[in-house]
Amino acid sequence: MIEHIWRSRAALADLHRRLIALDDHKEIHGFLLTLPADENLRRITRRQDARAIDEREFEVRTYAAEREALAGRTDVGEPFDLSALPSELVTMLLRRLGLR
Protein backbone atom coordinates (compact mmCIF):
# COMPACT_ATOMS: atom_id res chain seq x y z
CA MET A 1 0.00 0.00 0.00
CA ILE A 2 1.30 3.44 -0.94
CA GLU A 3 -0.24 6.58 0.49
CA HIS A 4 0.59 9.57 -1.64
CA ILE A 5 -1.11 12.08 -3.88
CA TRP A 6 -0.26 11.96 -7.55
CA ARG A 7 -1.51 15.12 -9.18
CA SER A 8 -1.16 14.01 -12.78
CA ARG A 9 -1.91 10.96 -14.87
CA ALA A 10 1.71 11.00 -16.11
CA ALA A 11 3.11 10.78 -12.56
CA LEU A 12 0.76 7.92 -11.75
CA ALA A 13 1.72 6.14 -15.00
CA ASP A 14 5.38 6.48 -13.99
CA LEU A 15 4.65 4.82 -10.63
CA HIS A 16 2.76 2.03 -12.40
CA ARG A 17 5.69 1.48 -14.78
CA ARG A 18 8.15 1.26 -11.87
CA LEU A 19 5.94 -1.17 -9.92
CA ILE A 20 5.44 -3.42 -12.94
CA ALA A 21 9.24 -3.49 -13.38
CA LEU A 22 9.45 -5.09 -9.92
CA ASP A 23 6.86 -7.78 -10.66
CA ASP A 24 4.96 -7.80 -13.94
CA HIS A 25 2.61 -10.56 -12.75
CA LYS A 26 0.87 -8.47 -10.07
CA GLU A 27 -2.29 -6.46 -10.52
CA ILE A 28 -2.04 -2.84 -9.50
CA HIS A 29 -5.12 -0.88 -8.43
CA GLY A 30 -5.23 2.83 -7.72
CA PHE A 31 -7.94 4.37 -5.57
CA LEU A 32 -8.64 8.04 -5.00
CA LEU A 33 -9.72 7.99 -1.35
CA THR A 34 -12.44 10.55 -0.68
CA LEU A 35 -14.61 11.87 2.12
CA PRO A 36 -17.34 14.51 2.10
CA ALA A 37 -15.90 17.85 3.28
CA ASP A 38 -17.83 17.92 6.57
CA GLU A 39 -16.75 14.39 7.49
CA ASN A 40 -13.12 15.13 6.67
CA LEU A 41 -13.13 18.27 8.83
CA ARG A 42 -14.85 16.37 11.67
CA ARG A 43 -12.10 13.73 11.56
CA ILE A 44 -9.39 16.40 11.60
CA THR A 45 -10.97 17.91 14.72
CA ARG A 46 -11.27 14.51 16.40
CA ARG A 47 -7.61 13.68 15.69
CA GLN A 48 -6.45 17.05 16.96
CA ASP A 49 -8.42 16.68 20.18
CA ALA A 50 -6.35 13.56 20.93
CA ARG A 51 -2.93 15.08 20.14
CA ALA A 52 -0.58 17.02 22.36
CA ILE A 53 0.58 19.18 19.44
CA ASP A 54 -2.16 21.07 17.61
CA GLU A 55 -1.66 20.67 13.88
CA ARG A 56 -5.24 21.59 13.02
CA GLU A 57 -4.29 24.59 10.85
CA PHE A 58 -1.76 22.51 8.90
CA GLU A 59 -4.24 19.65 8.39
CA VAL A 60 -7.02 21.97 7.23
CA ARG A 61 -4.66 23.74 4.78
CA THR A 62 -3.38 20.40 3.46
CA TYR A 63 -6.91 19.05 3.14
CA ALA A 64 -8.05 22.16 1.23
CA ALA A 65 -5.08 21.96 -1.17
CA GLU A 66 -5.65 18.24 -1.82
CA ARG A 67 -9.37 18.73 -2.34
CA GLU A 68 -8.76 21.55 -4.84
CA ALA A 69 -6.12 19.56 -6.72
CA LEU A 70 -8.21 16.39 -6.93
CA ALA A 71 -11.79 17.67 -7.21
CA GLY A 72 -13.65 15.82 -9.92
CA ARG A 73 -10.59 13.84 -11.00
CA THR A 74 -10.92 10.23 -12.02
CA ASP A 75 -7.67 9.97 -13.96
CA VAL A 76 -5.51 9.52 -10.85
CA GLY A 77 -7.39 6.63 -9.27
CA GLU A 78 -10.80 5.09 -8.91
CA PRO A 79 -12.85 7.19 -6.45
CA PHE A 80 -13.46 5.35 -3.19
CA ASP A 81 -15.52 7.08 -0.48
CA LEU A 82 -14.28 6.34 3.04
CA SER A 83 -17.44 7.47 4.88
CA ALA A 84 -18.63 3.98 5.83
CA LEU A 85 -17.64 1.87 8.82
CA PRO A 86 -14.33 0.01 8.49
CA SER A 87 -16.04 -3.39 8.14
CA GLU A 88 -18.21 -2.01 5.30
CA LEU A 89 -15.18 -0.45 3.61
CA VAL A 90 -13.37 -3.79 3.61
CA THR A 91 -16.36 -5.50 2.00
CA MET A 92 -16.68 -2.77 -0.66
CA LEU A 93 -12.96 -2.84 -1.43
CA LEU A 94 -12.89 -6.62 -1.73
CA ARG A 95 -15.84 -6.45 -4.17
CA ARG A 96 -14.11 -3.81 -6.29
CA LEU A 97 -10.99 -5.96 -6.43
CA GLY A 98 -13.09 -8.98 -7.45
CA LEU A 99 -12.17 -10.91 -4.31
CA ARG A 100 -15.76 -11.39 -3.08
C-alpha positions as CSV (number, residue, x, y, z in Angstrom):
1,M,0.0,0.0,0.0
2,I,1.3,3.4,-0.9
3,E,-0.2,6.6,0.5
4,H,0.6,9.6,-1.6
5,I,-1.1,12.1,-3.9
6,W,-0.3,12.0,-7.5
7,R,-1.5,15.1,-9.2
8,S,-1.2,14.0,-12.8
9,R,-1.9,11.0,-14.9
10,A,1.7,11.0,-16.1
11,A,3.1,10.8,-12.6
12,L,0.8,7.9,-11.8
13,A,1.7,6.1,-15.0
14,D,5.4,6.5,-14.0
15,L,4.6,4.8,-10.6
16,H,2.8,2.0,-12.4
17,R,5.7,1.5,-14.8
18,R,8.1,1.3,-11.9
19,L,5.9,-1.2,-9.9
20,I,5.4,-3.4,-12.9
21,A,9.2,-3.5,-13.4
22,L,9.4,-5.1,-9.9
23,D,6.9,-7.8,-10.7
24,D,5.0,-7.8,-13.9
25,H,2.6,-10.6,-12.7
26,K,0.9,-8.5,-10.1
27,E,-2.3,-6.5,-10.5
28,I,-2.0,-2.8,-9.5
29,H,-5.1,-0.9,-8.4
30,G,-5.2,2.8,-7.7
31,F,-7.9,4.4,-5.6
32,L,-8.6,8.0,-5.0
33,L,-9.7,8.0,-1.4
34,T,-12.4,10.5,-0.7
35,L,-14.6,11.9,2.1
36,P,-17.3,14.5,2.1
37,A,-15.9,17.8,3.3
38,D,-17.8,17.9,6.6
39,E,-16.7,14.4,7.5
40,N,-13.1,15.1,6.7
41,L,-13.1,18.3,8.8
42,R,-14.8,16.4,11.7
43,R,-12.1,13.7,11.6
44,I,-9.4,16.4,11.6
45,T,-11.0,17.9,14.7
46,R,-11.3,14.5,16.4
47,R,-7.6,13.7,15.7
48,Q,-6.4,17.0,17.0
49,D,-8.4,16.7,20.2
50,A,-6.4,13.6,20.9
51,R,-2.9,15.1,20.1
52,A,-0.6,17.0,22.4
53,I,0.6,19.2,19.4
54,D,-2.2,21.1,17.6
55,E,-1.7,20.7,13.9
56,R,-5.2,21.6,13.0
57,E,-4.3,24.6,10.9
58,F,-1.8,22.5,8.9
59,E,-4.2,19.7,8.4
60,V,-7.0,22.0,7.2
61,R,-4.7,23.7,4.8
62,T,-3.4,20.4,3.5
63,Y,-6.9,19.1,3.1
64,A,-8.0,22.2,1.2
65,A,-5.1,22.0,-1.2
66,E,-5.6,18.2,-1.8
67,R,-9.4,18.7,-2.3
68,E,-8.8,21.5,-4.8
69,A,-6.1,19.6,-6.7
70,L,-8.2,16.4,-6.9
71,A,-11.8,17.7,-7.2
72,G,-13.7,15.8,-9.9
73,R,-10.6,13.8,-11.0
74,T,-10.9,10.2,-12.0
75,D,-7.7,10.0,-14.0
76,V,-5.5,9.5,-10.9
77,G,-7.4,6.6,-9.3
78,E,-10.8,5.1,-8.9
79,P,-12.9,7.2,-6.4
80,F,-13.5,5.4,-3.2
81,D,-15.5,7.1,-0.5
82,L,-14.3,6.3,3.0
83,S,-17.4,7.5,4.9
84,A,-18.6,4.0,5.8
85,L,-17.6,1.9,8.8
86,P,-14.3,0.0,8.5
87,S,-16.0,-3.4,8.1
88,E,-18.2,-2.0,5.3
89,L,-15.2,-0.4,3.6
90,V,-13.4,-3.8,3.6
91,T,-16.4,-5.5,2.0
92,M,-16.7,-2.8,-0.7
93,L,-13.0,-2.8,-1.4
94,L,-12.9,-6.6,-1.7
95,R,-15.8,-6.4,-4.2
96,R,-14.1,-3.8,-6.3
97,L,-11.0,-6.0,-6.4
98,G,-13.1,-9.0,-7.4
99,L,-12.2,-10.9,-4.3
100,R,-15.8,-11.4,-3.1
